[in-house]
Amino acid sequence: MSDTTRYAAIDIGTVTCRLLVADVGPDGVRELSRRSVISHLGDGWTETGLLSAEAITRVSTAVAAFVAEARDLGATEIFGVATSASRDAGNAEEFLAELERAGMQPEIIPGSTEAQLSFLGATYGRIGEDILVVDIGGGSTELVLGSIDEEGAIDTESARSIDIGSKRVTELFLHGDPPARHEIDAATAYITDELRPYFDGLRTRPREMVAVAGTATSLAAIDLALDPYDPDRVHGYCLGAHALADMREMLAAMPLERRRGVIGLEPARAGVIVAGALILETVLALAGLDSTLVSEQDILYGMVLDRAGIAGGTLAEDQ
């Protein structure tokens, strides 16, 4: 690629810390490295409102390794964002100071920006109208409905970040091992109540849906029985509502130790996958759709595209 810049984007989420190193230029995006560490920044944060010292250390260690790899690969710009747990934590400044010692200064972004970056990444290279992008994180879920024209310009109707995520819902409701039926029912009711206003406020209905991030990619990998994980098979996979419901029932019926052994599921994500599946299942139902595409392109792609100024269009403000 000519006239390219090598970017390193780091996404610090409530459950996962992730790195993308990519060349970005007139010909698009070319990945050099993509890695993730399930670091559980949000352990206990729902109850205390604080990030634990252990979690801060785990994430700082992961970030330091990411920064070193990015430098070794010759990235000229290394930047990052921190999302839901960092937004809500009472000791976020302490966390940022530790990350600065690890080699970077991420920006704690508002939910609306997180939603917009997720949409930008998920729809990169696509054309279509009324596409709903859902990004299920550990602390929040981002929903964006928008369209992309043949020139790649984006027009979004509604972008919102909602404070439901796989870690948050697990810590609030799913205490049994396996979770009891009344816990599942209470979590589902809560998720539905939190999501419904977004869908009630839409002027147009989604025609298709694209799901990004660890919940969606893990469920696709489980459905495909992937061992080892294959991002090429996951990207663009069509996950049906019936298959999703069956997987959620299966996973919810298992104790945690058995869930860790499910083919296609990272053992470290086993504790939050039931809540994530409940959120994805509820989004599909409220959207009135019977399937979702799963995308490996997510907020990391959005971050490098935004930094490079490649994509155009108008992004909606948070409602």
C-alpha positions in Angstrom: 0.0 0.0 0.0 1.3 3.5 -0.8 0.9 6.6 1.3 -0.1 4.5 4.3 0.2 5.1 8.0 0.7 2.3 10.5 -1.7 2.7 13.4 -2.0 0.8 16.7 -5.4 1.0 18.3 -6.1 -0.4 21.8 -9.6 -0.9 23.2 -9.9 -1.2 27.0 -13.2 -2.8 27.7 -14.9 -4.0 30.9 -14.1 -7.7 30.1 -11.5 -7.6 27.3 -8.4 -5.5 26.3 -7.7 -5.6 22.6 -5.0 -4.5 20.1 -5.2 -3.9 16.3 -2.1 -2.9 14.4 -2.9 -2.0 10.8 -1.8 -0.1 7.8 -4.4 2.4 6.6 -4.3 4.3 3.4 -6.0 5.0 0.1 -6.5 1.2 -0.5 -8.1 0.6 2.8 -7.1 -1.3 5.9 -4.5 -4.1 6.1 -4.2 -5.9 9.4 -0.7 -6.7 10.7 -1.7 -7.9 14.2 -4.8 -8.4 16.2 -4.7 -9.7 19.8 -7.0 -9.8 22.8 -6.7 -10.5 26.5 -9.7 -11.2 28.7 -8.6 -9.1 31.6 -11.9 -8.6 33.5 -11.3 -4.9 34.3 -14.9 -4.8 35.7 -14.6 -7.6 38.3 -16.6 -6.4 41.3 -17.1 -2.9 39.9 -20.9 -3.3 39.6 -21.1 -3.6 43.4 -18.4 -1.3 44.6 -18.2 1.3 41.8 -14.5 1.0 41.8 -11.9 -0.8 39.7 -9.9 -3.2 41.9 -6.2 -3.0 42.2 -5.9 -6.5 40.8 -7.9 -5.6 37.7 -5.9 -2.5 37.1 -2.7 -4.5 37.3 -4.0 -7.1 34.8 -5.1 -4.5 32.3 -1.9 -2.4 32.7 0.2 -5.5 32.1 -1.8 -6.3 28.9 -1.5 -2.7 27.7 2.2 -2.5 28.3 2.6 -5.7 26.2 0.4 -4.2 23.4 2.4 -1.0 23.3 5.7 -2.9 23.1 4.3 -5.0 20.2 3.0 -2.0 18.4 6.4 -0.3 18.7 8.2 -3.4 17.5 5.9 -3.4 14.4 6.7 0.2 13.7 3.4 1.8 14.4 3.7 5.6 14.1 0.6 6.3 16.0 -0.4 4.4 19.1 -3.7 5.4 20.7 -6.5 3.9 22.7 -9.9 4.2 24.3 -11.4 3.0 27.5 -15.1 2.4 27.8 -17.9 1.5 30.2 -16.2 0.4 33.4 -13.7 3.3 33.1 -16.5 5.8 32.4 -18.4 4.8 35.6 -15.5 3.9 38.0 -14.9 6.3 40.9 -11.2 5.7 40.7 -10.8 6.2 36.9 -8.0 8.7 37.4 -5.9 6.2 39.3 -6.5 3.7 36.5 -5.4 6.3 33.9 -2.2 7.1 35.8 -1.3 3.4 35.9 -1.9 3.1 32.1 0.3 6.1 31.5 3.1 4.3 33.4 2.4 1.3 31.1 3.1 3.5 28.1 -0.1 5.1 26.8 -2.8 7.6 27.6 -6.2 6.3 26.5 -9.2 8.5 26.2 -12.2 7.6 28.2 -14.9 8.0 25.6 -18.6 8.7 26.1 -21.1 6.0 25.1 -22.2 7.9 22.0 -18.7 8.0 20.6 -18.3 4.3 21.4 -21.4 3.5 19.5 -20.4 5.6 16.5 -16.9 4.1 16.3 -18.4 0.6 16.5 -20.8 1.4 13.6 -17.9 2.8 11.5 -15.9 -0.3 12.0 -18.7 -2.8 11.6 -20.0 -1.3 8.3 -16.6 -0.7 6.7 -16.8 -2.0 3.2 -20.5 -2.5 3.3 -23.4 -0.8 1.4 -26.9 -0.9 2.7 -29.9 0.9 4.4 -31.2 0.6 7.9 -28.4 -1.6 9.3 -28.5 -2.1 13.0 -25.1 -2.5 14.6 -25.0 -4.0 18.1 -21.8 -4.0 20.2 -22.3 -6.0 23.4 -19.6 -5.1 25.9 -19.0 -6.0 29.5 -20.6 -2.9 31.0 -22.7 -1.4 28.2 -24.3 -2.2 24.8 -24.1 0.1 21.9 -26.8 0.3 19.3 -26.6 2.3 16.1 -29.1 2.3 13.2 -27.8 3.8 10.0 -27.1 3.5 6.2 -24.0 3.5 4.0 -24.1 4.7 0.4 -21.9 3.6 -2.5 -19.4 6.3 -1.7 -19.0 5.0 1.8 -20.7 7.9 3.4 -22.5 7.1 6.7 -25.9 8.5 7.8 -27.1 7.3 11.2 -30.6 7.7 12.5 -30.0 6.8 16.1 -26.9 6.0 18.2 -27.1 5.1 21.9 -25.1 3.4 24.6 -27.2 1.6 27.2 -25.8 0.5 30.5 -26.3 -3.2 30.1 -23.4 -5.5 29.4 -22.4 -9.1 30.0 -20.4 -8.4 33.1 -22.9 -5.9 34.6 -25.9 -8.2 34.0 -24.0 -11.2 35.4 -23.1 -9.5 38.6 -26.5 -8.0 39.1 -28.6 -11.1 38.4 -26.9 -14.4 37.6 -25.5 -15.6 40.9 -26.3 -19.3 40.8 -24.0 -22.0 39.3 -25.7 -22.6 37.0 -28.1 -19.6 37.2 -31.6 -20.4 38.4 -34.6 -19.9 36.2 -35.8 -17.0 38.2 -32.4 -15.3 37.8 -32.6 -15.8 34.0 -36.1 -14.4 34.0 -35.2 -11.4 36.1 -32.2 -10.6 33.9 -34.2 -11.0 30.7 -36.9 -8.6 32.1 -34.3 -6.1 33.1 -32.5 -6.2 29.7 -35.8 -5.9 27.8 -36.9 -2.8 29.9 -33.5 -1.1 29.3 -33.5 -1.8 25.6 -37.1 -1.2 24.6 -37.1 2.6 24.7 -34.4 2.6 22.0 -36.5 0.5 19.6 -39.7 2.3 20.5 -38.1 5.6 19.5 -36.9 4.4 16.0 -38.5 6.1 13.0 -37.6 3.2 10.7 -37.1 -0.5 11.5 -33.9 -2.4 10.9 -33.6 -4.4 7.7 -30.5 -6.3 8.9 -28.3 -6.5 11.9 -24.5 -6.8 12.4 -23.2 -7.9 15.8 -19.6 -7.2 16.9 -17.4 -8.0 19.9 -16.7 -11.0 22.1 -20.2 -12.2 22.8 -21.2 -12.4 19.2 -17.9 -13.8 17.9 -17.9 -16.4 20.7 -21.5 -17.5 20.0 -20.6 -17.8 16.3 -17.6 -19.9 17.2 -19.7 -22.2 19.4 -22.3 -22.6 16.7 -19.5 -23.5 14.3 -17.7 -25.7 16.8 -14.4 -24.0 16.0 -11.3 -25.4 17.6 -9.1 -23.4 17.1 -10.8 -20.2 16.6 -10.9 -19.1 12.9 -11.7 -15.3 12.4 -12.2 -15.9 8.7 -15.1 -18.3 9.3 -16.6 -16.1 12.0 -16.5 -12.9 10.0 -19.8 -12.7 8.0 -21.3 -15.7 9.8 -25.1 -15.6 9.9 -26.3 -16.5 13.4 -30.0 -17.4 13.5 -32.4 -16.6 16.4 -33.3 -20.2 16.9 -29.7 -21.3 17.1 -28.9 -18.5 19.5 -31.8 -19.4 21.8 -30.7 -23.1 21.8 -27.1 -22.1 22.7 -28.2 -19.8 25.4 -30.4 -22.5 26.9 -27.5 -25.0 26.7 -25.0 -22.6 28.3 -27.3 -21.5 31.0 -28.0 -25.1 32.1 -24.3 -25.8 32.6 -22.2 -25.1 35.7 -19.3 -22.7 35.1 -16.7 -25.5 35.0 -18.5 -27.3 32.2 -19.1 -24.1 30.3 -15.4 -23.5 30.3 -15.0 -26.6 28.2 -17.5 -25.7 25.5 -15.8 -25.9 22.1 -15.5 -22.4 20.5 -15.7 -20.6 23.9 -12.7 -19.0 25.5 -12.7 -20.4 29.1 -12.1 -16.9 30.5 -15.4 -15.7 28.9 -17.5 -18.6 30.3 -18.6 -16.6 33.3 -20.3 -13.8 31.3 -21.4 -15.6 28.1 -24.9 -16.4 29.3 -25.7 -12.7 30.0 -24.2 -11.7 26.7 -26.3 -14.2 24.9 -29.4 -13.0 26.7 -28.7 -9.4 25.5 -28.1 -10.4 21.9 -31.2 -12.6 21.9 -33.3 -9.7 23.3 -31.9 -7.2 20.7 -32.8 -9.5 17.9 -36.4 -10.0 19.2 -36.9 -6.2 19.7 -35.5 -5.5 16.3 -38.0 -8.0 14.8 -35.2 -9.9 13.0 -34.6 -13.6 12.8 -30.8 -13.5 12.4 -27.7 -11.4 12.7 -24.4 -11.2 10.8 -21.3 -11.5 13.0 -18.4 -9.2 12.2 -14.8 -9.3 13.2 -14.6 -5.6 12.2 -15.6 -3.6 15.3 -14.6 -0.5 17.3 -10.9 -1.2 16.6 -11.5 -0.8 12.9 -13.6 2.3 13.6 -10.8 3.8 15.7 -8.2 3.5 12.9 -10.6 4.6 10.2 -11.6 7.6 12.3 -8.0 8.5 13.0 -7.1 8.2 9.3 -10.2 10.3 8.3 -11.2 7.8 5.7 -15.0 7.4 6.2 -17.4 10.3 5.8 -21.0 10.9 6.6 -23.0 12.2 9.5 -23.0 10.4 12.8 -26.0 10.8 15.1 -25.7 12.4 18.6 -26.5 10.3 21.6 -30.2 10.4 22.3 
